[in-house]
């Protein structure tokens, strides 16, 4: 068992830390022509960046994605079982990630240099790769079922980390220009 399953897409100039439901399909699509190598270990000689997202919005997108992927009805889901962060390596290799697991678990000991907030991803991609893509949008069925207050009880620490990142000098903004 693992509590963290790190996926880094490495090119000559950077490493991108994948966090599910944080624009990763769009990023992988944009960088695919660079032929990135999938690694599970950080190369400290390269700039590492990742995308972070508002925890509640990420939860909604992740649960919506998982429900559709496995054809499960939301009525059959228990809220308190959605936030587990224990991974089984074989399950992850098959692509069966729990998309509601905390994004902070991907950040532990990964030494990320730059964080891009999801609303700024389009500008980041245009500035660094001269292109952008918006893939895998969800329809938000989850928001209608669970009371947001009930969900937020589980996301307190996620918001602490997210807000610290948003206030840090390592949060990329377009005025900071290119980072690689």
Residue pairs with C-beta under 8 A, 6 or more apart in sequence:
1 86
1 87
1 88
2 86
2 87
2 88
2 89
2 92
3 85
3 86
3 87
3 105
4 85
4 87
4 105
4 106
4 108
4 109
5 40
5 87
5 89
5 92
5 97
6 17
6 40
6 41
6 42
6 106
6 110
7 17
7 18
7 38
7 39
7 40
8 15
8 16
8 17
8 18
8 38
8 39
8 40
8 41
8 42
8 43
8 48
8 110
9 15
9 16
9 18
9 27
9 28
9 31
9 36
9 37
9 38
9 39
10 16
10 36
10 37
10 38
10 39
10 43
10 46
11 31
11 34
11 35
11 36
11 37
12 34
13 46
13 47
13 180
14 46
14 47
14 48
14 49
14 179
14 180
15 39
15 42
15 43
15 46
15 47
15 48
15 49
16 27
16 31
16 36
16 48
16 49
16 50
17 48
17 49
17 50
17 106
17 107
17 110
17 112
18 24
18 27
18 28
18 50
18 106
19 50
19 51
19 52
19 53
19 103
19 106
19 107
20 62
20 97
20 99
21 53
21 58
21 61
21 62
21 65
21 99
22 50
22 51
22 52
22 53
22 58
22 103
22 118
23 51
23 53
23 118
23 121
24 51
25 135
25 136
26 121
26 125
26 132
26 133
26 134
26 135
26 136
27 51
27 121
27 125
28 36
29 133
29 135
30 125
30 129
30 131
30 132
30 133
31 129
42 48
42 110
42 111
44 111
47 113
47 114
47 179
47 180
48 110
48 111
48 112
48 113
48 114
49 112
49 113
49 114
49 115
49 116
49 172
49 179
49 180
50 106
50 107
50 110
50 112
50 114
50 115
50 116
51 115
51 116
51 117
51 118
51 121
52 103
52 115
52 116
52 117
52 118
52 162
52 165
53 61
53 103
53 117
53 118
53 162
54 118
54 162
55 102
55 103
55 155
55 158
55 159
55 162
56 148
56 151
56 152
56 155
57 118
58 103
59 82
59 100
59 142
59 151
59 155
60 138
60 140
60 142
60 143
61 99
61 138
62 98
62 99
62 100
62 101
63 74
63 77
63 82
63 99
63 100
63 142
64 138
64 139
64 140
64 141
64 142
65 99
65 136
65 138
66 72
66 98
66 99
66 100
67 73
67 74
67 77
67 141
67 142
74 141
74 142
74 145
75 145
79 146
79 150
79 151
79 154
80 154
82 98
82 100
82 154
83 100
83 101
83 102
83 154
84 98
84 101
85 98
85 101
85 102
85 105
87 97
87 98
87 101
91 97
102 157
102 158
103 158
103 162
104 157
104 158
104 161
104 162
107 161
112 170
113 170
113 179
114 170
114 171
114 172
114 179
115 165
115 168
115 170
115 171
115 172
116 124
116 171
116 172
117 166
117 171
117 172
120 172
120 173
120 174
121 132
122 132
122 134
123 174
124 172
124 174
125 131
125 132
125 133
126 132
127 174
127 177
127 178
128 178
128 179
128 180
152 159
165 171
172 179
